[in-house]
Amino acid sequence: MNTVRYHHTATTLTNGLVLVAGGNGNGDSSLNSAELYNSSTDTWTTTANMNVGRVDHTASTLANGSVLVTGGQNGRAGYFKSAELYNESTGNWTITGSMSIVRRFHTATILANGLVLVAGGYNSDGYLNSAELYNPSTGTWTTTANMNVARQDHTASRLANGLVLVTGGHNGASSLNSAELYNESTGTWTIIGNMNAARQYHTASTLANGLILVTGGWNDDVKYLNSAELYNPSIGTWTTTGNMNTARQYHTASRLASGSVLVAGGSSSASRLNSAELYNLSTGTWTITGIMSIARHYHTASILANGKVLVTGGESVTAFFNSAEFYLST
């Protein structure tokens, strides 16, 4: 990449390019810069800067092809409720309506009706249970029902039935094993059965069979986790599945065309990780696969049209990266 960055976002555009935006740079500065990766030419090009430098934000590709960036923080300017849109046709950013409150470490999920659900996070008032909806047609936000539990560093997954599953995170007092569902038709949240392990900094991946695979993370008792579990939307239950070979947090998880899930990098008690492994949904087991060239966490992973997985940026104990590398499944 042209710029060292971590805690950034990476979003695949409808034209196949990958948009990397914001994050921390050298010296912990918050970046407003953005750049594009072209897999056809294997090159990076800079694009227009965001209107503000931000980290711990979200980025979502809308049905019209625009990318919505929300919230985050900047070390100099504090927390943001602002949002902006990237237009892939013009390469420019425009300010859109602001959220009702400032937040970082939140989630953003595109609903079946095209609205974007932002939930939870953190600001100077504490951990948040609030949620709100962005309407791309009007560029405005409306509040919706609060989650039952305030949380940051959680995951949010849209299920095949249209509901949104939120899992884990933490609320300042402890890591959470709770989970809940958002129903866009009623605008309400419903608590469901707890995960088998409390976890934050974990991942959640939708499998080809509709189950949700939750992997790794951290909790206050075990610390770094290698456990994984599955949520079955049809019956609303959690079951444990095979443990990863390595306990990790801040890793990435990517569902490959084969149906396997690639988990890469992150950190553990030993330090940053370059290891990667694959989950086989047919057997419920993990196998070690090729290692990354660099141990990294706070990185991103994007699946390209050619089937490769593009990993970008991140940091280690002593270095920050502008490097990128591919995983090619065999």
N, C-alpha and C positions, 0 to 999 in steps of 0.2 A: 504494500500500500504506500501511498505518498506520505502518510502521517502515522506516527506511533499512536496507538489508541487501545484502550481497554474499557470495559463497562459501556461499550458502544452498542448500537443495533445494526443488524444486517437484514435487509428485506429484499426478497426476489420480486422484481418488477414483472409486469405482464409481457414486456419485450425480452425477457430472459436475463437482463442485466441484474446485478446485485448492487443495491444501494447501501453503503455503509455510512452511518451518520453519528456525529457527536462522540461522547465518551470522554474519558480522561486521557490526557497526553503526558508528556514528560513533565515532571514537577507537579503532578496532580492537578494540572489546569483543566478546566472544562472546555471542550471544543465545540465550535459551531460549524466546523468544516465537514464536508461530505464528499464522497467519491464513489465511482462506479466501476465494477468489475465486469469485463466482457470476456466470457468464456471462449468465444470464437477466436479472439485474438490474444487471449491470455494477457490482457493489459488492464491497468488501472488509469482512469482519468478523473481529474477533479471536476466537480460540478458546483453549483452555487451553494454558498454557505446558508445554513439555517439562520433565522433572525436572532436567535440567542444560542449561546453555548450551553449544552445540557448533558447531564449524565444521569443514569438511573431512570431514564424515560422509556416509553414504549413506542413502537412503530408498527403500523398495521396497513396492509394493502387493501384498499377499498374496492368495491365492485367496479367503479369507474376508472380504476388503474392508479388513482392518486394514493400517496402514502401519508397517513395521518400520524404525526408525532405528538405525543402528549406528555405534559408534566416534566418531572425530573428536578434536578437542582443544578446550581452553579455556585461554586465556592464563594464568589464575590457577590452574587445577586440573590442567594438563598433559594428557596423552593419556588416552583412554578405551577400556576394553573393554566398557563397559556398552552395553545396547541397551534400547529401549523401543518400545511399540506405541501407535499412535493409533487410537481407535475412532470411526469416522465417525458412528455412531448416537448415542453419548453425548457426543462432543467432548472426551473425556478421554484422557490418557496414562497408561499403566501400565508399570512396570518389568518386563522379562522377563529370561531368562537372559543372563549375560554371556559374551562371547567368551573364548577361552582366553588371548588376549594383547591389549594395547592396540594400536591402529592408527589411522592417518589416511591419506588419499590412497589408499585401497583401492577395490576394486570390489565390488558386490553384484549377483548375478544369480539370478533365480528359475528353477529347473530345471523340467523337464517333470514331475518327481515331486512338485513343490510345495515342496521344500527350497530354501533360499537359500544360495548359494555365495558366501562372502566370500574374497577372494584378494588377497595382496600388501599394499602400503602401506608405511608408515614408522612407526617409534617411536624412542625414545632409544637402542635397541640397534642401529639402522641400518635398512637397506632389507630388506624382508621377502619371502620366497618361500613362506611358510606360507599354508595355506588351511583353512577350516573351514565346517561346514554347520549351518544353523539349521533345526530342525524345528518348524513352527508348531503341530503337534498337541501337542507336549510342552513347548514353550518352552525347549528345551535345545540346546546346541551340541555337536558332535563334530568332532574334527580329521579331516582327510582328507589325502591325499598332498600333499607340497610341490610347487609349481611348479619347473620346471627352472632358472628364472632369477628372482632377487629383483628386484622392480620396484615403483615407484610412478608415479602419473600415467599409467597405462596405460588401455586400454579393455577391456571384456568384452562379448561379444555371444553370445546363444544362437542357434544355428543351427537350421534346420528339422529336421535329423537328431538334435537333442537335445544335441549337443556344444556346449561353450562355447569360443569363440575369444577368446584374450587376445592383445593386440597392443601392442608398443612399451613406452613409459615410459622411466624411467631408473633407474640403480642407484647413483648417486653418482659413478661414474667416467665414465659417458658416457650419451648417449641410446641407445636400443635399437632395432634393427630386427627382433629376434627375435619369434616368435609361437609359441603352443602351444595345444593343445586339451585340455579336460577332459572325460573320459568318466564320466558319472554312474553308469553300470552297473558299471564296474570301479573307480571312484574313483581313476583315474590320469591323469597328464598326459603328453602326447606332443609333442615338438618337431616343428614343421613348417617349411616353407621360409620364409626371411626375407623381410620386406617389402623393397621396392626402396629405401626411405629409412628411416634411423633417425629416430624421432620420438617426442615427448612432447607433452602438452597438445593432442593431436589429438582428432578425433571418429571414431566408427565407426557406420555406419547400415546397417540391413538393408533391401535393396531388394526390390521386389515379385517380382523373378526369383530371389530367394534369395542373390544375391551380397552381399558386405559391402563398402561404400564407406568407405574411410579417407581423411580429408582433413586437410591442413594440419598445424599443430603447429610444433615447434621441434626443431632438432638442433644439435650443437656445431659443425658445419662450415658449413652453409648459413645457420644461424640460423632466421629465419622462413621457413616453407615455404608454397608455393602448390600443391605437387604433390598428386595424389590417385591412389589405386590401388584395385584390386578383388581380393577374395579369392573364389575359386570353390570352395565346399565339395565339389562333385562330383568335382573332379580335384585339389584341394589345392594350387592354384597362385595366385600373385599376378601381376597384369598392371597396367601403368600405364594410366591413362585421362587425359582432358583436365585440364590445369592450371586451378585457379581463377584468376580475374582479379586477385585480391589475395592476397598471402601473409598468413597470420593464424594466431594461436594463441589458446587460451582462447575460441574461438567456440562457437556452438551449431549443431547440425545436426538438422533436423526433416524426416521423410518426410511429404509432403503426400498428400492423397487422390488426386491426379493421378498419383502415383508419383514425382514430382520430389522432390529433396532441397533444402531451403532452408537455406543457411548464412548466419549473421548475426553481425555484430559481431566482438568479439575485439580483439586488439592486433597491431601490426606495428612495424617499426622507426620508422615515422613517428609512432606514438602509438596511442591507442584508435580503434576503427573504428565508424562507423555504417553502413557499406556492407553489402549483402546480395546474394547471387547464388543461382541455381538450377541444379542438375545435372539434366540430361536423360539418363536411363539408356538411351534408345533411340539417341541420337547420341553419348553419352559426352562431351558438351560442357557448358560453363557459360555462363550469360547473366546480366548484371547485372539486378537488379530494384530496386524502390523502396528508398530508404535509411531507416533508423530515424531518429526525431526526435532521438535522443541517441546519441552514441558511447559504447559501454560494453563492458566485459568482466567476467568473473566473474558474469555474469547467467545466467538460466535461460530456457528456451523450452519451452512446453507446448502440445500440440495439443488444441484444444477440440472438443466434439461438433459445433459449428456449422462446423467447418473452419478457423476462425481459429487463428493461432499467437500465444499470449500470451507476451510477453517481460517479465521482471520484474527490477527492481533492477540491481545491478552497480555498477561504479565507473569513474571516469576518472582522469586524472592528479591532478586537484585536487578532485574531488567524489565523494560517494557518493549513491546514488539510492534513492528509494522509488517512483519512477515505474514505470509499466507501459504497454505499447503493444501493438497488434495488427498482425499481418500477415494480410491477406486475399488468398488467391490468386484470380486471375481465370480 
